[in-house]
Amino acid sequence: MLSIKRLSMIATLIAISTATWAQNARVKDFRQTYLWDVTLSMKGQGKDQNGNKNPNIWEAVKKALIEDIQAIPDESTEIVIIPFQHKKLDMWKEQATEAGKAKLIKRIQDYTIPLEYTTPAGKKTTMTFLGPPLEYCIDNIFTEDKIDILKFMTDGVDEQDTVEPENKGNYKRVLSRWCDVAKSKDVYGFYIILNEAAQEGRIVLKEVNPCRFSDVSVKDTIDLRFVTLEPQANIAFNIRDDYQKPIKIKFTQSGTGNVPSGYKIHVTSWTNSYMQVDEVVTLKGNVAEINPKYLMTREEMDEILPTDRNEVIYFQAEAAEGMDMEPFSRTTVLSNPTSCELINKPEMTVKFHVR
């Protein structure tokens, strides 16, 4: 049997664990990162893969980038801009305040394309490598404390396969890492097609098909309406009245959108002696209705549960499998556990008698 001291220690550890969950699981701020292709093809130099002269889209893309930054509504959003060629060339960070936006916009307007790549013949030029700058973001920008939005802006074909045969397939390799990182760190990617030459990068994206990564045209409006669901912190379960009845967990909604119809939650129970839950349910009115598997009869629970205090068990909710794909991927479930008090005494009732 467990000693009183041991039980007290376990209760303390559970309390600390629950407090840690509550502290870590909160509504997150946003970070918008722009991977900005600054190769010579953006200014119309060179030819595309079909032999046609590249269009000069330099000023038009800068204008679109500036307008997108100006449209960010929340000053708590962090903005990161990474000009890239065959690698990350620079990085600028500011908050989305008027002053922060102004600093970034000036940098964009004043930016000149550097010649960073040296060919085997010693010529200075630019090259478009898609893998290295994307990997830089994965390893150095995205964090678990924010919702990260990546806008990958390029006009070119990935040239790394041709220029560096020893690194052939690097872009695919980096993309294959995306889904695990996107899920663990809450990241959403948008491959922004600036012209027809960028279609090849889109084809590779479709082949790998990572979750939370969409391709859009520079002319499209990107839907950035996100929803956060916070599970109910506490619920009560009276074994005398609620035994064999479904248990309902409510979710508080925040953010700029709505929970899509058909959104599913996976609810599990922490290990306990009374009931077990491992169920996928569809939210209805932001409520998850679960049907526990009871490990004791009502009579056994009545006999073993104290009457002078309430035993507590915990339920854990998370997005169900498949909720990382559209139209569900921009709905996030906070990892706060829900405590459930097991009440073993008659609930007080009030009766009115009318004469």
ZAMARGU-4260 file (C-alpha; in steps of 0.2 Angstrom, whole numbers, plus 5000, padded with zeros to 4 digits):
<rodrens>
0) 5000/5000/5000 | 5005/5018/4997 | 5010/5028/5012 | 5002/5045/5017 | 5019/5053/5013
5) 5020/5044/4996 | 5002/5049/4991 | 5006/5067/4997 | 5022/5067/4986 | 5012/5061/4971
10) 4999/5074/4973 | 5012/5087/4974 | 5020/5081/4958 | 5003/5081/4949 | 5000/5099/4955
15) 5017/5105/4949 | 5015/5096/4933 | 4997/5104/4930 | 5004/5121/4934 | 5018/5119/4922
20) 5005/5114/4908 | 4995/5129/4912 | 5010/5140/4911 | 5016/5134/4895 | 5000/5132/4886
25) 4993/5149/4882 | 4987/5159/4867 | 5002/5163/4857 | 5008/5179/4848 | 5012/5178/4829
30) 5028/5179/4819 | 5028/5182/4801 | 5044/5177/4791 | 5047/5182/4773 | 5060/5173/4764
35) 5063/5185/4750 | 5072/5180/4734 | 5085/5193/4729 | 5093/5185/4714 | 5097/5194/4697
40) 5082/5185/4689 | 5070/5196/4699 | 5077/5211/4689 | 5074/5202/4673 | 5092/5196/4670
45) 5095/5179/4662 | 5082/5166/4655 | 5070/5154/4662 | 5070/5135/4659 | 5061/5137/4643
50) 5073/5150/4636 | 5062/5165/4638 | 5069/5181/4646 | 5065/5183/4664 | 5052/5197/4667
55) 5058/5211/4678 | 5047/5210/4694 | 5059/5218/4706 | 5049/5234/4710 | 5032/5225/4709
60) 5038/5212/4722 | 5045/5225/4734 | 5028/5234/4733 | 5019/5218/4737 | 5030/5214/4751
65) 5028/5232/4758 | 5009/5231/4757 | 5009/5214/4765 | 5019/5221/4780 | 5008/5237/4781
70) 4993/5226/4782 | 4998/5216/4798 | 4986/5222/4811 | 4993/5216/4827 | 5008/5226/4835
75) 5013/5211/4845 | 5017/5201/4829 | 5036/5199/4826 | 5041/5202/4808 | 5057/5194/4801
80) 5063/5197/4783 | 5077/5186/4776 | 5084/5191/4759 | 5091/5175/4751 | 5101/5169/4736
85) 5110/5152/4737 | 5109/5155/4756 | 5103/5167/4769 | 5111/5184/4765 | 5104/5194/4780
90) 5090/5195/4793 | 5080/5209/4799 | 5068/5208/4814 | 5055/5221/4821 | 5039/5221/4830
95) 5024/5226/4819 | 5022/5244/4826 | 5022/5259/4815 | 5040/5262/4819 | 5045/5244/4817
100) 5036/5243/4800 | 5044/5259/4794 | 5062/5252/4798 | 5059/5237/4788 | 5051/5246/4773
105) 5066/5257/4772 | 5077/5242/4771 | 5067/5234/4758 | 5066/5251/4747 | 5085/5254/4749
110) 5090/5235/4746 | 5102/5232/4731 | 5106/5215/4725 | 5123/5209/4730 | 5133/5197/4719
115) 5137/5183/4732 | 5140/5167/4722 | 5157/5163/4713 | 5156/5152/4699 | 5171/5139/4695
120) 5177/5152/4682 | 5178/5165/4696 | 5163/5175/4690 | 5152/5184/4703 | 5134/5181/4701
125) 5118/5175/4710 | 5110/5158/4712 | 5093/5152/4718 | 5095/5138/4731 | 5078/5135/4740
130) 5084/5122/4752 | 5097/5132/4763 | 5086/5147/4767 | 5071/5136/4771 | 5082/5125/4782
135) 5089/5141/4791 | 5071/5146/4796 | 5067/5128/4802 | 5083/5128/4813 | 5084/5146/4819
140) 5068/5156/4817 | 5053/5145/4822 | 5050/5142/4841 | 5036/5134/4851 | 5031/5150/4860
145) 5024/5158/4844 | 5012/5154/4829 | 5025/5155/4815 | 5019/5160/4797 | 5032/5158/4783
150) 5030/5167/4766 | 5042/5160/4754 | 5044/5172/4740 | 5053/5166/4725 | 5053/5168/4706
155) 5066/5154/4701 | 5070/5136/4699 | 5080/5128/4713 | 5097/5128/4705 | 5106/5118/4718
160) 5104/5102/4710 | 5113/5108/4694 | 5126/5118/4702 | 5130/5107/4716 | 5127/5089/4711
165) 5134/5082/4727 | 5119/5091/4736 | 5106/5085/4723 | 5089/5083/4731 | 5093/5095/4746
170) 5076/5105/4744 | 5066/5089/4745 | 5076/5083/4760 | 5073/5100/4769 | 5054/5099/4764
175) 5053/5082/4771 | 5058/5089/4788 | 5044/5102/4787 | 5029/5092/4794 | 5037/5087/4810
180) 5043/5104/4814 | 5027/5112/4809 | 5017/5101/4821 | 5029/5103/4836 | 5032/5122/4834
185) 5015/5127/4826 | 5021/5133/4809 | 5012/5137/4793 | 5020/5139/4776 | 5015/5148/4760
190) 5025/5146/4744 | 5022/5162/4735 | 5023/5160/4716 | 5030/5176/4709 | 5030/5170/4691
195) 5029/5155/4680 | 5047/5150/4683 | 5043/5147/4701 | 5031/5133/4696 | 5045/5120/4697
200) 5047/5124/4716 | 5029/5121/4717 | 5029/5104/4709 | 5042/5099/4721 | 5031/5105/4735
205) 5017/5095/4728 | 5028/5079/4727 | 5033/5080/4745 | 5016/5086/4751 | 5021/5092/4768
210) 5007/5097/4780 | 5003/5115/4784 | 5012/5121/4768 | 5002/5129/4753 | 5006/5136/4737
215) 4998/5153/4732 | 5000/5166/4719 | 5007/5183/4724 | 4990/5190/4718 | 4981/5179/4730
220) 4975/5184/4747 | 4982/5172/4760 | 4969/5167/4773 | 4977/5170/4790 | 4962/5168/4801
225) 4968/5157/4816 | 4958/5150/4830 | 4964/5144/4847 | 4954/5132/4857 | 4957/5131/4876
230) 4949/5116/4885 | 4939/5119/4901 | 4950/5119/4916 | 4939/5110/4928 | 4923/5099/4927
235) 4914/5090/4941 | 4908/5072/4940 | 4896/5065/4953 | 4896/5046/4953 | 4879/5045/4960
240) 4871/5056/4946 | 4883/5055/4932 | 4889/5037/4931 | 4887/5030/4913 | 4883/5047/4906
245) 4894/5056/4893 | 4906/5069/4900 | 4906/5086/4891 | 4922/5096/4890 | 4919/5114/4884
250) 4932/5124/4874 | 4934/5143/4874 | 4938/5150/4857 | 4950/5164/4853 | 4958/5171/4837
255) 4952/5179/4821 | 4942/5165/4813 | 4929/5151/4817 | 4931/5132/4820 | 4928/5123/4804
260) 4914/5111/4804 | 4919/5094/4807 | 4934/5098/4818 | 4939/5083/4828 | 4947/5082/4845
265) 4957/5067/4852 | 4954/5066/4871 | 4964/5054/4883 | 4964/5052/4901 | 4979/5052/4913
270) 4981/5035/4921 | 4969/5033/4936 | 4959/5019/4944 | 4942/5024/4939 | 4939/5028/4921
275) 4949/5027/4904 | 4946/5038/4889 | 4955/5037/4872 | 4942/5044/4860 | 4941/5055/4845
280) 4926/5066/4844 | 4919/5079/4833 | 4916/5096/4841 | 4898/5102/4842 | 4896/5120/4848
285) 4914/5119/4854 | 4910/5105/4866 | 4918/5088/4865 | 4907/5074/4872 | 4916/5059/4878
290) 4911/5042/4884 | 4923/5035/4897 | 4926/5016/4899 | 4923/5013/4917 | 4936/5003/4927
295) 4924/5001/4942 | 4906/4999/4945 | 4896/5013/4953 | 4895/5003/4969 | 4914/5000/4969
300) 4917/5019/4966 | 4905/5023/4980 | 4914/5012/4992 | 4932/5017/4988 | 4930/5036/4984
305) 4931/5047/4999 | 4916/5058/5005 | 4925/5071/5014 | 4935/5077/4999 | 4935/5075/4980
310) 4947/5064/4971 | 4954/5072/4955 | 4958/5064/4938 | 4964/5073/4922 | 4959/5073/4904
315) 4970/5078/4889 | 4964/5086/4873 | 4973/5088/4857 | 4969/5090/4838 | 4965/5073/4831
320) 4974/5065/4816 | 4971/5073/4800 | 4967/5090/4808 | 4984/5097/4801 | 4977/5098/4783
325) 4965/5111/4776 | 4952/5117/4781 | 4957/5112/4799 | 4975/5116/4800 | 4974/5134/4807
330) 4964/5128/4822 | 4975/5125/4837 | 4971/5116/4853 | 4980/5121/4869 | 4988/5107/4879
335) 4981/5112/4896 | 4974/5097/4905 | 4956/5097/4911 | 4954/5092/4929 | 4939/5081/4934
340) 4933/5081/4952 | 4925/5064/4957 | 4911/5069/4969 | 4905/5055/4981 | 4891/5063/4990
345) 4873/5069/4986 | 4872/5086/4977 | 4862/5098/4987 | 4846/5102/4979 | 4833/5115/4983
350) 4814/5111/4981 | 4800/5124/4980 | 4783/5119/4986 | 4768/5129/4980 | 4753/5130/4990
</rodrens>
